[in-house]
Amino acid sequence: MAIARYPSFVIDCPDAGALATFYGTVLDWTIKTSGDWAEIRDTETGNCICFQQVEGFTPPQWPGQQVPQQMHLDVMVEDLDAGEEAVVALGAKRHEHQPGESFRVFLDPAGHPFCLCVD
């Protein structure tokens, strides 16, 4: 028996509203902001990702481990080129280190690594 219906992930960042807007637009989820907290939610499944504003935030330094990433999001897309164009237009940066063929690594506007992956 499950204890909960679904997980909610919380991501530290320097600007909760800005990062929620970035990922909410990427995923086409509902965006809700309130001060130093923001969330995006898939209205069909209830899945949620939250963003917590942290003073003095230091972004991860991937692939090095001086400041580890600790977690990252994989976003499934049908076309890597079209997905890349869309996330870069929203403020992501393609990382210079690309270790695979079926996915691409980007940094979100706060510096967190995330991947676009072909399912």
C-alpha positions as CSV (number, residue, x, y, z in Angstrom):
1,M,0.0,0.0,0.0
2,A,1.4,3.4,-1.0
3,I,1.8,6.0,1.7
4,A,1.4,8.9,-0.8
5,R,-0.1,9.5,-4.2
6,Y,2.9,11.1,-5.9
7,P,6.3,12.7,-5.0
8,S,6.9,16.4,-5.1
9,F,10.5,17.5,-5.7
10,V,11.9,20.7,-4.3
11,I,14.8,22.4,-6.0
12,D,16.9,25.1,-4.4
13,C,17.6,28.2,-6.6
14,P,18.3,31.9,-6.5
15,D,14.9,33.0,-7.9
16,A,12.0,30.6,-7.4
17,G,9.6,32.4,-9.7
18,A,12.0,32.5,-12.6
19,L,13.0,28.9,-12.4
20,A,9.3,27.8,-12.0
21,T,8.5,29.8,-15.1
22,F,11.3,28.2,-17.0
23,Y,10.3,24.6,-16.1
24,G,6.6,25.3,-16.2
25,T,6.9,26.5,-19.8
26,V,9.2,23.6,-20.8
27,L,6.6,21.1,-19.4
28,D,3.5,23.1,-20.1
29,W,2.4,22.8,-16.5
30,T,0.5,25.3,-14.3
31,I,2.8,27.8,-12.6
32,K,2.1,29.2,-9.1
33,T,4.5,31.6,-7.3
34,S,4.4,33.1,-3.8
35,G,7.4,35.1,-2.5
36,D,10.4,32.8,-2.2
37,W,8.4,29.7,-3.1
38,A,7.0,28.5,-6.4
39,E,5.6,25.3,-7.9
40,I,4.6,23.9,-11.2
41,R,1.9,21.2,-11.5
42,D,0.6,18.9,-14.1
43,T,-3.1,19.3,-13.9
44,E,-3.8,15.8,-15.3
45,T,-1.6,13.8,-13.0
46,G,-1.1,16.1,-10.0
47,N,2.7,15.7,-10.3
48,C,4.5,18.7,-8.9
49,I,7.9,20.3,-8.8
50,C,8.6,23.0,-6.3
51,F,11.3,25.7,-6.2
52,Q,12.7,27.2,-3.0
53,Q,14.6,30.5,-3.1
54,V,17.9,30.2,-1.2
55,E,20.0,33.2,-0.3
56,G,23.6,32.7,-1.4
57,F,22.7,29.8,-3.8
58,T,25.7,28.2,-5.5
59,P,24.9,26.2,-8.6
60,P,26.2,22.7,-9.2
61,Q,29.5,22.4,-11.1
62,W,28.7,19.4,-13.4
63,P,30.4,17.1,-14.4
64,G,32.9,17.9,-11.7
65,Q,32.1,17.2,-8.1
66,Q,33.5,20.3,-6.3
67,V,29.8,21.4,-6.0
68,P,27.8,18.2,-6.8
69,Q,24.6,18.3,-8.6
70,Q,22.9,15.9,-6.1
71,M,19.9,15.5,-8.5
72,H,18.8,16.4,-12.0
73,L,15.7,16.2,-14.1
74,D,15.4,14.1,-17.3
75,V,12.8,15.6,-19.6
76,M,11.5,13.2,-22.4
77,V,11.2,14.7,-25.9
78,E,10.3,13.3,-29.3
79,D,13.0,15.4,-31.1
80,L,16.3,16.5,-29.5
81,D,16.9,19.3,-32.0
82,A,13.5,20.8,-31.5
83,G,13.7,20.4,-27.7
84,E,17.1,22.0,-27.6
85,E,15.9,25.0,-29.6
86,A,12.9,25.4,-27.3
87,V,14.8,25.2,-24.0
88,V,17.6,27.5,-25.2
89,A,15.0,30.1,-26.2
90,L,13.7,29.9,-22.6
91,G,17.2,30.6,-21.1
92,A,18.9,27.2,-20.9
93,K,22.5,26.7,-21.9
94,R,23.8,23.6,-23.6
95,H,26.6,22.1,-21.6
96,E,29.9,21.6,-23.3
97,H,30.2,18.1,-21.9
98,Q,27.8,15.7,-23.8
99,P,28.4,12.1,-22.7
100,G,25.7,10.4,-24.7
101,E,23.9,10.1,-28.1
102,S,20.3,9.7,-26.9
103,F,20.2,12.7,-24.6
104,R,21.6,16.2,-24.3
105,V,22.8,17.9,-21.1
106,F,21.8,21.6,-20.4
107,L,22.0,24.0,-17.5
108,D,18.8,25.7,-16.5
109,P,18.8,29.4,-15.8
110,A,19.9,28.8,-12.2
111,G,22.8,26.5,-13.3
112,H,21.2,23.1,-12.5
113,P,22.0,20.4,-15.0
114,F,19.0,18.7,-16.7
115,C,18.8,16.4,-19.7
116,L,16.5,16.2,-22.7
117,C,16.2,12.5,-23.6
118,V,14.6,10.7,-26.5
119,D,12.2,8.1,-25.1
